[in-house]
Amino acid sequence: MTKFKLDAASGKEPIGLEPLKSPHGGPIIASEHDTDYLCFHCDFVLLKSVRKGAMRGLLLKCPRCNHLSISR
């Protein structure tokens, strides 16, 4: 499994872009592919087993540390 650390949200994201949150405290999105995307701050798995490059432009709120990451 490949792991990528996401970028920190800059605060200059497009107006109206709402962060995705985990309703259950686990990964926000889980699939059956080859790549995990990690919170930039605490390395929590925010996107689990997704296809590399498929999740771009998402603002993600970490359920562990509450920091915002963005997928590019």
N, C-alpha and C positions, 0 to 999 in steps of 0.2 A: 504494500500500500504506500503510495506516494503521499507526503504531507507538505502542504504549503501554508506559510503564515500569511494571513491577510494583512492589508494595509490599515493603518489607523484612519478613521474618518477625520476629515480636515475641518468640518464645520462649514464647508463651502459646497456641500452637495446640493443638487437641484432642489428648488423649493417644492414642497409637497412630497418629497421622498421620505416615506415613513419607514422606520426600522422594523425589520422582521424580528419577531421574538418567539422563543420556544414556549409552547403552552404547557409543557410538562417538565421543563428543566434539563432536557437532553438536547441533542443536536436539533437545529432548526429544520434542516432537511436531511433525510437519509435515503439512500438509493442502493444500488448494487453494482457500482462501477469501481474505479480504481484510485480515486483521489480524496483525501480528507483536507479540509480547509480549517485552519486554526485561528482562534482569536489572537490578535496581534499582541495583546497584553499578558494573557495568562495561559495561552496554548490550549484552551478548551476547544474540543472539536465542534465547530458550528455547522459545517456542512460535511456529512459523513458519506463516504463511498459514492461520490458524484463523479460524473464524467469531467475530465480535465478541460477547463475553459468554458464549460457550459453555463456556469453561474456567474455572469458578469453584471456589474452595476447594482448589486444588492447591498443595502445597508443593513447590517446585522447587529443586534444587541445581545451581548454575551450574558447568558443566565447565571454565570458564575461571578463575574467581576463587574458587570453592567457597563463596560466600555463598548463603544461603537466601532465596528470594523466595516470595511467596504471591500467588495470583491471587484477586481478590475480585470 
